[in-house]
Amino acid sequence: MLDGHRLIDAHVHVPVLGSLKPAWTDWARDFGRGGVLDEIWDAGGRPRPAALDRLFADEGVDTALLFCEYSPKATGYQEFDDLLPLVDHNPERFRPVANVNPHLHHPIARELTRQLDRGAAALKLHPVHGGFRVDEAALYPAYSVLAERRIPLIVHCGTSSFPGSTNANADPVFLDTVLRDFPSLTVVLAHGGRGWWYDAAAFLALSRPNVWIELSGLPPKRLPEYYAKFDLGRLSRKWIFGTDWPGVPGQALNARAIAAVVPDDVVPLVLGGNAAGVYAGLS
C-alpha cells in the first residue's frame, strides 16, 4: 500500500541484461535511480528476485506487471520465460505480461496461448520496436484468443528513442480497425500517446468504454499540459498507473506526483483500482 491506496505498477521491465542491446542498459542508467542495475541484477546480468521484491515493497508496490519483448531490430530480446523466476518468488506481487511479434512467432496464437497459460495478465504489443502495425492481418489470430479469453491488449502508443524504432507504427489510428473487428477487446494505450498522439489517445479512451490510458513514461506534472484539450477530471478516470521501471527514480515518487494532479476520488482508481479491473487475475 502507498498512503493507504493499493498501488499497481502496470509497466515494469526486468529482463536478463545479456539478451539486450547496449542502448537498453544506457537508458536504464540515464533515467533510473543511481546504482539500481547493480542492486537488482547480479554479475551475470540476471535479476535477483529477493532484491526486486524488497525494493518494490519499500516503494509501496502491491502488484507489478512484468513485461517481456521480442524486438531484435531495436532493444533485443526480453524473454517471457525469464520472468517466471521472479513470479515464482512472489506470485502475489509479480505477474507476467505476454509479448509476441508477428515477424518471429508462427503460429502466433500458439505462442500467445503458451504465455497466457503460464499466467500472463495481458498481451503487450510493441509495434514501434517490433517493426509492425497493430492492424496487420497476422495479428488477428492473437486478437481472437484475447477476445475469447477476455484478456486485455496493451499497445505501445508513443514515440521511442531507441535505435531501430519505427515511431509511425505507434499511431493509435491503426487501432480503429482492430476495435471495429473486435468490439469486446479491452485495449490499454501504454504511454498515452506520448509525443504526437495525446489528443487521439484521449479521444479513444473517452469515446470507448474498453480503451484505457496507461501513464508510463509521462512526467506526472506535465499531464495537464499533455491533455489540455480535455476535462482532466473525466479523462483521469480512464488512467492506469505505470512507470516503465527501471527508467524512473522511484515508483512512490511518481505515484504521489500523479495523485497530486487528479481529483481525490480518482486517486485510488488511477493508482490501482482501474488496473485491478482491467488486467486478468488482479481483481
Secondary structure, DSSP 8 states (H G I E B T S, - for coil): -BTTB--EEEEEE---GGGB-HHHHHHHHHHS-TTHHHHHB-TTS-B-HHHHHHHHHHTT-SEEEEE-EEETTTTEEE-GGGGHHHHHH-TTTEEE-EE--TTT-SSHHHHHHHHHHTT-S-EEE-HHHHT--TT-GGGHHHHHHHHHHT--EEEEEE---STT--GGGG-GGGHHHHHHH-TT--EEEEEEEETT-HHHHHHHHHH-TTEEEE-TTS-GGGHHHHTTTS-HHHHGGGEE----BTSSS-HHHHHHHHHTTS-GGGHHIIIIIHHHHHSTT--
